[in-house]
Amino acid sequence: ECEIALELLARKWLIPILVELERSPRRRQYLFVTLGISSSRLDPTIQSMTRWGVIERAWIPSGQTDGPGLAITEVGRALLTALTRLAAWQHEHQSELLANNRDWTATHDLGQG
C-alpha cells in the first residue's frame, strides 16, 4: 500500500518545498517568492503536506518580524530519504531507461505521422 505516498508525490511542488524546509523553517511568502509557486498551487500543497504530517506550522523568531512559518517534520525527513533512494535508482539505471524509451518510441506510432 502506498496511496498516501503517491498522493503526496503527485504534487509537483512537494520536493522543492521539502528541500527548502530541510534547510530551515520558512514562511509561506518565502516559498511563494523563492520557488515561484502560484498561490493556487502552493496553498493546497501546504495543506496536503500538513494534513499528512510531512510539514508542520512553526514559529520563526527573527527579531521584530517574528511570525508563523512552516517546518519539516521527521516524517518529512524520512520521505526525503526515500526520495534520495529513488533518485539513486534512476541515476543507476538512467542510460538503460533512456535506451528503452528510445527503442519504444522508435517502434510505436505516437500520432505524429
KELUMVEX-504286 format. One record per residue: residue in one letter; x, y, z of N, C-alpha, C in turn. Coordinates in nm, 4 decimals. Layout:
BEGIN
<torpa 'a', <X, Y, Z>, <X, Y, Z>, <X, Y, Z>>
...
***
This chain:
BEGIN
<torpa 'e', <0.0833, -0.1182, 0.0000>, <0.0000, 0.0000, 0.0000>, <0.0882, 0.1252, 0.0000>>
<torpa 'c', <0.0614, 0.2113, -0.0939>, <0.1401, 0.3351, -0.0995>, <0.0564, 0.4514, -0.1517>>
<torpa 'e', <-0.0734, 0.4468, -0.1267>, <-0.1615, 0.5511, -0.1788>, <-0.1271, 0.6896, -0.1249>>
<torpa 'i', <-0.0949, 0.6969, 0.0041>, <-0.0639, 0.8270, 0.0644>, <0.0649, 0.8828, 0.0032>>
<torpa 'a', <0.1660, 0.7987, -0.0086>, <0.2929, 0.8434, -0.0676>, <0.2712, 0.8910, -0.2104>>
<torpa 'l', <0.1925, 0.8160, -0.2871>, <0.1675, 0.8559, -0.4254>, <0.0867, 0.9854, -0.4332>>
<torpa 'e', <-0.0083, 1.0018, -0.3409>, <-0.0843, 1.1280, -0.3376>, <0.0095, 1.2454, -0.3124>>
<torpa 'l', <0.1007, 1.2292, -0.2178>, <0.1953, 1.3354, -0.1886>, <0.2887, 1.3605, -0.3063>>
<torpa 'l', <0.3418, 1.2541, -0.3645>, <0.4370, 1.2689, -0.4749>, <0.3728, 1.3239, -0.6010>>
<torpa 'a', <0.2416, 1.3110, -0.6122>, <0.1716, 1.3662, -0.7282>, <0.1725, 1.5189, -0.7252>>
<torpa 'r', <0.2029, 1.5767, -0.6130>, <0.2085, 1.7228, -0.6011>, <0.3442, 1.7716, -0.6509>>
<torpa 'k', <0.3414, 1.8444, -0.7592>, <0.4620, 1.8908, -0.8277>, <0.5600, 1.9627, -0.7340>>
<torpa 'w', <0.5088, 2.0384, -0.6403>, <0.5942, 2.1249, -0.5588>, <0.6371, 2.0620, -0.4277>>
<torpa 'l', <0.5980, 1.9386, -0.4014>, <0.6317, 1.8736, -0.2751>, <0.7829, 1.8700, -0.2516>>
<torpa 'i', <0.8578, 1.8223, -0.3494>, <1.0020, 1.8061, -0.3294>, <1.0730, 1.9403, -0.3119>>
<torpa 'p', <1.0491, 2.0403, -0.3974>, <1.1160, 2.1690, -0.3723>, <1.0814, 2.2291, -0.2361>>
<torpa 'i', <0.9582, 2.2125, -0.1919>, <0.9191, 2.2652, -0.0604>, <0.9932, 2.1903, 0.0500>>
<torpa 'l', <0.9970, 2.0574, 0.0414>, <1.0685, 1.9790, 0.1429>, <1.2160, 2.0162, 0.1489>>
<torpa 'v', <1.2777, 2.0336, 0.0329>, <1.4200, 2.0691, 0.0292>, <1.4421, 2.2041, 0.0970>>
<torpa 'e', <1.3575, 2.3025, 0.0677>, <1.3699, 2.4343, 0.1320>, <1.3510, 2.4246, 0.2829>>
<torpa 'l', <1.2513, 2.3481, 0.3249>, <1.2228, 2.3393, 0.4678>, <1.3262, 2.2551, 0.5421>>
<torpa 'e', <1.3947, 2.1654, 0.4705>, <1.5024, 2.0904, 0.5352>, <1.6180, 2.1840, 0.5697>>
<torpa 'r', <1.6384, 2.2846, 0.4857>, <1.7446, 2.3826, 0.5126>, <1.7146, 2.4635, 0.6376>>
<torpa 's', <1.5860, 2.5031, 0.6494>, <1.5461, 2.5883, 0.7614>, <1.3949, 2.6083, 0.7557>>
<torpa 'p', <1.3307, 2.6286, 0.8696>, <1.1885, 2.6654, 0.8641>, <1.1722, 2.7928, 0.7811>>
<torpa 'r', <1.0638, 2.7998, 0.7066>, <1.0418, 2.9126, 0.6161>, <0.8989, 2.9633, 0.6297>>
<torpa 'r', <0.8817, 3.0848, 0.5911>, <0.7472, 3.1412, 0.5836>, <0.6868, 3.1091, 0.4480>>
<torpa 'r', <0.5555, 3.1094, 0.4447>, <0.4829, 3.0830, 0.3204>, <0.5274, 3.1792, 0.2109>>
<torpa 'q', <0.5396, 3.3065, 0.2443>, <0.5780, 3.4085, 0.1470>, <0.7165, 3.3797, 0.0885>>
<torpa 'y', <0.8070, 3.3308, 0.1713>, <0.9417, 3.2956, 0.1240>, <0.9319, 3.1865, 0.0169>>
<torpa 'l', <0.8537, 3.0819, 0.0446>, <0.8364, 2.9728, -0.0522>, <0.7720, 3.0252, -0.1802>>
<torpa 'f', <0.6717, 3.1088, -0.1638>, <0.5996, 3.1673, -0.2768>, <0.6958, 3.2410, -0.3697>>
<torpa 'v', <0.7796, 3.3259, -0.3126>, <0.8709, 3.4083, -0.3921>, <0.9902, 3.3269, -0.4424>>
<torpa 't', <1.0553, 3.2538, -0.3540>, <1.1775, 3.1820, -0.3896>, <1.1537, 3.0733, -0.4926>>
<torpa 'l', <1.0480, 2.9965, -0.4739>, <1.0209, 2.8859, -0.5655>, <0.9360, 2.9272, -0.6852>>
<torpa 'g', <0.8762, 3.0447, -0.6791>, <0.7936, 3.0917, -0.7896>, <0.6661, 3.0113, -0.8080>>
<torpa 'i', <0.6072, 2.9704, -0.6970>, <0.4850, 2.8900, -0.6997>, <0.3651, 2.9840, -0.6908>>
<torpa 's', <0.2637, 2.9580, -0.7693>, <0.1419, 3.0374, -0.7579>, <0.0685, 2.9988, -0.6293>>
<torpa 's', <-0.0073, 3.0902, -0.5757>, <-0.0860, 3.0623, -0.4548>, <-0.1818, 2.9463, -0.4768>>
<torpa 's', <-0.2344, 2.9359, -0.5981>, <-0.3305, 2.8290, -0.6263>, <-0.2659, 2.6912, -0.6218>>
<torpa 'r', <-0.1350, 2.6848, -0.6325>, <-0.0616, 2.5579, -0.6202>, <0.0000, 2.5423, -0.4812>>
<torpa 'l', <0.0538, 2.6516, -0.4282>, <0.1235, 2.6455, -0.3004>, <0.0298, 2.6101, -0.1857>>
<torpa 'd', <-0.0809, 2.6782, -0.1748>, <-0.1690, 2.6586, -0.0599>, <-0.2250, 2.5167, -0.0495>>
<torpa 'p', <-0.2761, 2.4572, -0.1575>, <-0.3222, 2.3186, -0.1455>, <-0.2090, 2.2201, -0.1156>>
<torpa 't', <-0.0892, 2.2500, -0.1677>, <0.0247, 2.1622, -0.1404>, <0.0623, 2.1694, 0.0064>>
<torpa 'i', <0.0678, 2.2896, 0.0612>, <0.0962, 2.3062, 0.2045>, <-0.0107, 2.2356, 0.2876>>
<torpa 'q', <-0.1354, 2.2525, 0.2481>, <-0.2455, 2.1890, 0.3221>, <-0.2308, 2.0367, 0.3218>>
<torpa 's', <-0.2024, 1.9787, 0.2075>, <-0.1867, 1.8340, 0.1980>, <-0.0656, 1.7859, 0.2778>>
<torpa 'm', <0.0443, 1.8569, 0.2665>, <0.1654, 1.8182, 0.3386>, <0.1447, 1.8286, 0.4892>>
<torpa 't', <0.0713, 1.9292, 0.5333>, <0.0405, 1.9450, 0.6755>, <-0.0562, 1.8361, 0.7212>>
<torpa 'r', <-0.1550, 1.8086, 0.6387>, <-0.2546, 1.7050, 0.6711>, <-0.1879, 1.5714, 0.7019>>
<torpa 'w', <-0.0878, 1.5350, 0.6205>, <-0.0221, 1.4066, 0.6369>, <0.0967, 1.4133, 0.7328>>
<torpa 'g', <0.1255, 1.5302, 0.7878>, <0.2315, 1.5414, 0.8875>, <0.3716, 1.5450, 0.8306>>
<torpa 'v', <0.3836, 1.5808, 0.7040>, <0.5146, 1.5903, 0.6400>, <0.5803, 1.7235, 0.6761>>
<torpa 'i', <0.4968, 1.8263, 0.6935>, <0.5430, 1.9556, 0.7442>, <0.4478, 1.9972, 0.8555>>
<torpa 'e', <0.4892, 2.0986, 0.9301>, <0.4051, 2.1485, 1.0385>, <0.4193, 2.2989, 1.0498>>
<torpa 'r', <0.3210, 2.3582, 1.1120>, <0.3284, 2.5018, 1.1402>, <0.4370, 2.5229, 1.2447>>
<torpa 'a', <0.5104, 2.6321, 1.2302>, <0.6195, 2.6620, 1.3230>, <0.6292, 2.8120, 1.3430>>
<torpa 'w', <0.6794, 2.8518, 1.4573>, <0.7028, 2.9925, 1.4857>, <0.8472, 3.0236, 1.4493>>
<torpa 'i', <0.8665, 3.1261, 1.3673>, <1.0010, 3.1618, 1.3231>, <1.0428, 3.2912, 1.3918>>
<torpa 'p', <1.1304, 3.2787, 1.4913>, <1.1780, 3.4002, 1.5578>, <1.2837, 3.4701, 1.4722>>
<torpa 's', <1.2662, 3.5987, 1.4545>, <1.3652, 3.6756, 1.3783>, <1.3597, 3.8228, 1.4179>>
<torpa 'g', <1.3625, 3.8460, 1.5457>, <1.3634, 3.9841, 1.5935>, <1.2277, 4.0494, 1.5835>>
<torpa 'q', <1.2229, 4.1646, 1.5162>, <1.0989, 4.2415, 1.5070>, <0.9952, 4.1773, 1.4147>>
<torpa 't', <1.0381, 4.0833, 1.3337>, <0.9444, 4.0240, 1.2380>, <0.9147, 3.8777, 1.2689>>
<torpa 'd', <0.9130, 3.8413, 1.3995>, <0.8743, 3.7050, 1.4362>, <0.7396, 3.6741, 1.3729>>
<torpa 'g', <0.7218, 3.5487, 1.3342>, <0.5940, 3.5159, 1.2752>, <0.5778, 3.3685, 1.2456>>
<torpa 'p', <0.4593, 3.3317, 1.2001>, <0.4309, 3.1922, 1.1696>, <0.5028, 3.1478, 1.0426>>
<torpa 'g', <0.5355, 3.0212, 1.0401>, <0.6008, 2.9646, 0.9231>, <0.5743, 2.8158, 0.9157>>
<torpa 'l', <0.6580, 2.7477, 0.8414>, <0.6450, 2.6046, 0.8186>, <0.7792, 2.5373, 0.8441>>
<torpa 'a', <0.7747, 2.4141, 0.8941>, <0.8962, 2.3370, 0.9190>, <0.8738, 2.1929, 0.8760>>
<torpa 'i', <0.9809, 2.1279, 0.8363>, <0.9739, 1.9872, 0.8005>, <0.9654, 1.9041, 0.9290>>
<torpa 't', <0.8956, 1.7928, 0.9245>, <0.8847, 1.7022, 1.0389>, <0.9774, 1.5829, 1.0163>>
<torpa 'e', <0.9862, 1.4962, 1.1152>, <1.0643, 1.3734, 1.0995>, <1.0059, 1.2870, 0.9880>>
<torpa 'v', <0.8732, 1.2876, 0.9755>, <0.8084, 1.2134, 0.8666>, <0.8521, 1.2712, 0.7316>>
<torpa 'g', <0.8604, 1.4025, 0.7223>, <0.9071, 1.4667, 0.6000>, <1.0523, 1.4347, 0.5695>>
<torpa 'r', <1.1361, 1.4309, 0.6728>, <1.2768, 1.3944, 0.6537>, <1.2883, 1.2498, 0.6035>>
<torpa 'a', <1.2057, 1.1616, 0.6594>, <1.2062, 1.0219, 0.6153>, <1.1627, 1.0122, 0.4685>>
<torpa 'l', <1.0658, 1.0947, 0.4288>, <1.0231, 1.0965, 0.2891>, <1.1369, 1.1426, 0.1987>>
<torpa 'l', <1.2105, 1.2451, 0.2396>, <1.3251, 1.2904, 0.1602>, <1.4301, 1.1802, 0.1469>>
<torpa 't', <1.4514, 1.1045, 0.2523>, <1.5455, 0.9924, 0.2471>, <1.4995, 0.8893, 0.1441>>
<torpa 'a', <1.3705, 0.8577, 0.1450>, <1.3164, 0.7626, 0.0478>, <1.3307, 0.8170, -0.0944>>
<torpa 'l', <1.3073, 0.9460, -0.1121>, <1.3209, 1.0071, -0.2444>, <1.4656, 1.0064, -0.2913>>
<torpa 't', <1.5588, 1.0180, -0.1984>, <1.7007, 1.0109, -0.2326>, <1.7337, 0.8728, -0.2870>>
<torpa 'r', <1.6769, 0.7689, -0.2258>, <1.6981, 0.6326, -0.2764>, <1.6375, 0.6163, -0.4158>>
<torpa 'l', <1.5203, 0.6749, -0.4373>, <1.4558, 0.6682, -0.5687>, <1.5408, 0.7406, -0.6734>>
<torpa 'a', <1.5957, 0.8542, -0.6379>, <1.6832, 0.9283, -0.7294>, <1.8084, 0.8470, -0.7611>>
<torpa 'a', <1.8618, 0.7771, -0.6613>, <1.9797, 0.6928, -0.6837>, <1.9466, 0.5791, -0.7804>>
<torpa 'w', <1.8272, 0.5216, -0.7671>, <1.7840, 0.4164, -0.8594>, <1.7813, 0.4696, -1.0026>>
<torpa 'q', <1.7213, 0.5873, -1.0214>, <1.7151, 0.6457, -1.1548>, <1.8546, 0.6723, -1.2082>>
<torpa 'h', <1.9417, 0.7272, -1.1250>, <2.0786, 0.7569, -1.1681>, <2.1499, 0.6287, -1.2109>>
<torpa 'e', <2.1327, 0.5230, -1.1341>, <2.1970, 0.3946, -1.1626>, <2.1471, 0.3344, -1.2948>>
<torpa 'h', <2.0219, 0.3551, -1.3277>, <1.9610, 0.2932, -1.4457>, <1.9301, 0.3927, -1.5576>>
<torpa 'q', <1.9782, 0.5144, -1.5467>, <1.9439, 0.6213, -1.6411>, <1.9684, 0.5818, -1.7857>>
<torpa 's', <2.0868, 0.5325, -1.8170>, <2.1170, 0.5020, -1.9572>, <2.0263, 0.3910, -2.0091>>
<torpa 'e', <1.9992, 0.2905, -1.9292>, <1.9098, 0.1822, -1.9701>, <1.7669, 0.2336, -1.9890>>
<torpa 'l', <1.7207, 0.3161, -1.8978>, <1.5860, 0.3725, -1.9089>, <1.5720, 0.4560, -2.0355>>
<torpa 'l', <1.6698, 0.5403, -2.0623>, <1.6648, 0.6244, -2.1822>, <1.6711, 0.5403, -2.3095>>
<torpa 'a', <1.7536, 0.4366, -2.3093>, <1.7615, 0.3479, -2.4262>, <1.6286, 0.2765, -2.4477>>
<torpa 'n', <1.5674, 0.2288, -2.3406>, <1.4370, 0.1627, -2.3518>, <1.3327, 0.2583, -2.4075>>
<torpa 'n', <1.3349, 0.3815, -2.3608>, <1.2404, 0.4815, -2.4098>, <1.2619, 0.5098, -2.5582>>
<torpa 'r', <1.3883, 0.5242, -2.5999>, <1.4183, 0.5470, -2.7422>, <1.3694, 0.4295, -2.8263>>
<torpa 'd', <1.3963, 0.3070, -2.7812>, <1.3525, 0.1881, -2.8549>, <1.2008, 0.1828, -2.8650>>
<torpa 'w', <1.1339, 0.2092, -2.7574>, <0.9875, 0.2045, -2.7564>, <0.9304, 0.3116, -2.8486>>
<torpa 't', <0.9839, 0.4317, -2.8385>, <0.9359, 0.5429, -2.9201>, <0.9582, 0.5141, -3.0688>>
<torpa 'a', <1.0706, 0.4525, -3.1022>, <1.1018, 0.4225, -3.2413>, <1.0077, 0.3191, -3.3006>>
<torpa 't', <0.9485, 0.2362, -3.2165>, <0.8631, 0.1285, -3.2689>, <0.7139, 0.1527, -3.2479>>
<torpa 'h', <0.6787, 0.2666, -3.1972>, <0.5368, 0.2967, -3.1729>, <0.4995, 0.4285, -3.2384>>
<torpa 'd', <0.3882, 0.4253, -3.3071>, <0.3356, 0.5470, -3.3684>, <0.2760, 0.6334, -3.2586>>
<torpa 'l', <0.3301, 0.7501, -3.2400>, <0.2832, 0.8399, -3.1349>, <0.1844, 0.9428, -3.1884>>
<torpa 'g', <0.1220, 0.9117, -3.3020>, <0.0234, 1.0023, -3.3581>, <0.0839, 1.1224, -3.4262>>
<torpa 'q', <0.2107, 1.1126, -3.4634>, <0.2773, 1.2257, -3.5264>, <0.2940, 1.2071, -3.6762>>
<torpa 'g', <0.2379, 1.1014, -3.7283>, <0.2618, 1.0766, -3.8683>, <0.1410, 1.0747, -3.9541>>
***
